[in-house]
Every structure is written in structure tokens, then in C-alpha cells.
Amino acid sequence: MEKKSIDWSNLGFGYIQTDKRYVSHYKDGAWDAGMLTEDANITINECACVLQYAQTVFEGLKAYTTQDGRIVTFRPDLNAQRLASSAQRLEMPVFPQERFIDAVEQTVKANAAYVPPYGSGATLYIRPYMFGSNAVIGVKPADEYQFRVFTTPVGPYFKGGAKPITLRVSDLDRAAPHGTGNIKAGLNYAMSLHTLMDAHRQGYDENMFLDPATHTKVEETGGANFLFITKDGKVVTPKSDSILPSITRRSLVHVAKAYLGLEVEERSVLFSEVKDFAECGLCGTAAVISPVGRIVDHDEVITFPSGMEQMGPTIQKLYDTLTGIQMGMIEAPEGWIHEIQ
Ligand SMILES: *Cc1c(COP(=O)(O)O)cnc(C)c1O
């Protein structure tokens, strides 16, 4: 198969339309067989539940080429599970988990010419999503849904090395206590857009959100979980019912314990402890780990000992080990690397 002529290492993180996408419709209580289509546009009624009441959930994962030339995805079973729990929380039917994997495989295979070559740093981002598609005006869940998967090639997250970023503590919340912060839904992003743009206008890269009930505990950013490293080399990651269970974070916790022999604490993390940590990183599918150099809370400025020039040494080790596992250089735990045949 001939690859598209794309300047892979200079790709950004923007939508580029690829050839095929998967769609399955839910109607009269059942999902249809599903198929690939070339049409990238969707026609739905003006009163569709997704447009009026935001009934939609999504996932994000990537396909890439390993050192030995296989096209693989990373732990797609966990994306299937998470989409199922997100859907249940918004009263949507579950798309069967084995069909989720099949739909991802079909879509990646159909767009194999867009999977970047090994070594380019680029990946094929995969976006599975679901929405309520029929007209609903009185508040209730839709009766009809679409499950879809599209792909778009994205460039290397860090061009010319991973520079630490600066966060500010947001005064606004992304999640409510006992709300929907733990599901992957567009509604959590809609409510963080204003504070995100405000952070950018003030010169910060991202927001740190604190727990919505007391504003004393660290939660996450708009789209990534936190990892901290203590001065004596322990990994600490916040535990809360209102953060999204990141697959990257869960994988890094395993890597820290099983590959690097580090002690890991998953617990509540007070914001007042943050100044005592040695390193900080954000984890998510896109970057794996982005180093954080500085966090600003109004008048208080915390600069981690790892500084603003490079990743801290422990975060770097975690990053190198997980990316080594993903790319096939380090042996992966059973079931982590899912080859697309
Ligand atoms: C997707 C997402 C993450 C990262 O999850 P991964 O599974 O590691 O990609 C973290 N926080 C939020 C709010 C997210 O939506």
C-alpha cells in the first residue's frame, strides 16, 4: 500500500479528512450491521438530541507504525469499555465492545495510507463517537443514535523536544461534585472552553482544575491527568470521582511499578502539597506525558525543581519506557499492543 504524500514530521494537530469512516445506526432498539462510507458529512434533524441537549460521548486513541513495520493501536479494549460507561451515564445504548474494536480496525485499515511511517513521530488519531440523532424537544434521551469512527493524521506532539508548560489554577470548574467529570463527553469540554481561552489570553498553556466541592484538591486539566514525582522519587497521582480515568495514566502507573520499580500513590492530592513535588507531568493519548514546569495560583508561583527547560528525570524515564513499549522496542504487557492485520 502506498502512503499518501504528506510531510509527516511537519503535520500539526488539525483535522485532515481521510478516505473512509465507519458508521452504524441504532434504531428500534438495535444497532445495524455498520459500514464504511466516503461521506464525511452528517445530515441530521435540526432538533436532534445531540444539538439541543448535548447527548454525545467520544473516545480518542491512535494508530501508528512500530519499529518492525506493524500498524498497531494501544489498549483499544479500554477505550471500548470507557465509551460504554460514558454512554450509560448519558442514557445512551452501549455499542458492543467487540464491535468497537472491529470498527476501529476497519477504519484504520481503510485509511492505512494515512498511518504515518515509523520514526516520523506522527500518528493516525482515531476518534470514535456516538450521538443521539433523532428529534427530541421535551427533555429525554434520543431513540436513535449513530456510532461513528473517523481518523485524521496528526503530527508529532513535541516538535524539537518537549518544553515544559505553564499552568494556572482555574477559578471556574470543569466538573460538578457527583457530576459527569469522569466520563468522556463533549459537555465537559464545552464548559471548559471559556476558562481555557481566558488562560491562553493571560499567557498560560492550560488550566489546573481543583476539586469542585472544596477547591483544595488537585483534579486534572481540561484533557489530561496529573502525575507528580516526590523529592524521594515516588509517583503520586490524584484520585477523585470527578476526573476522567486516563488510559495513559493507568498505563504509566503500571510501568512505574512493574518496569521501573517505583512506589506509586493514587490518592487525594492537596494543592498545598504541590509546591513540595520535584516534577510534574500531564498524561493523555496525544502527548503521552507533557512536562509541567510552573503552576500559578493568583499570587503564588510554583516552579518545579525540574525547571522550564526539560522534562524531569523520572517523568523522562516514564515517558521513554511507555513510548518504548508502544513502539515495540520494549516488551509490552499482555494485550497492550493491538495489531491491525
Ligand atoms: C481523554 C481525556 C484524558 C486522557 O485520557 P487518555 O485515555 O490517556 O487519552 C484526560 N482527561 C480528560 C478530561 C479527557 O477527556
The ligand as a Tripos MOL2 file, in Angstrom:
@<TRIPOS>MOLECULE
LIG
   15    15     1     0     0
SMALL
NO_CHARGES

@<TRIPOS>ATOM
      1 C1         -9.2760   11.9030   27.1620 C.3       1 LIG1
      2 C2         -9.0200   12.6190   28.4310 C.ar      1 LIG1
      3 C3         -7.8730   12.3800   29.2110 C.ar      1 LIG1
      4 C4         -6.7600   11.4760   28.7820 C.3       1 LIG1
      5 O1         -7.1490   10.1410   28.6730 O.3       1 LIG1
      6 P1         -6.2910    9.0980   27.8170 P.3       1 LIG1
      7 O2         -7.1180    7.8770   27.8550 O.co2     1 LIG1
      8 O3         -4.9920    8.9310   28.4870 O.co2     1 LIG1
      9 O4         -6.1430    9.6980   26.4480 O.co2     1 LIG1
     10 C5         -7.7660   13.0370   30.4240 C.ar      1 LIG1
     11 N1         -8.7070   13.9170   30.8490 N.ar      1 LIG1
     12 C6         -9.8090   14.1850   30.1120 C.ar      1 LIG1
     13 C7        -10.8080   15.1520   30.6370 C.3       1 LIG1
     14 C8        -10.0100   13.5480   28.8800 C.ar      1 LIG1
     15 O5        -11.0990   13.8290   28.1700 O.3       1 LIG1
@<TRIPOS>BOND
     1     1     2 1
     2     2     3 ar
     3     2    14 ar
     4     3     4 1
     5     3    10 ar
     6     4     5 1
     7     5     6 1
     8     6     7 2
     9     6     8 1
    10     6     9 1
    11    10    11 ar
    12    11    12 ar
    13    12    13 1
    14    12    14 ar
    15    14    15 1
@<TRIPOS>SUBSTRUCTURE
     1 LIG1         1 GROUP 0 **** ****
